[in-house]
Amino acid sequence: MENTEIHAYLQTSYTSFGFKTISDEYLENGIPHIDMILENKR
């Protein structure tokens, strides 16, 4: 399982690689972020 914090504007790109959003949008240093996860497929 891979967890990552990304800039919110990249959500669509990460979703296309199989990541799923696991948080609401929040500000970090004044920049909108979201947490996403990629589950290992076995």
C-alpha positions, 0 to 999 in steps of 0.5 A: 500500500502506498500513501501520498500527499499531493497537490489537489490539482494533480488528483485526476492524474493520480486517479488515472494511475489507480490512486484513490482519494482518502481525505478531504482537501486541506491547506498545507503552506497555503496550497490545497492538498489531498491524501491518496492511496494506492493499494497493491494488487496481488 
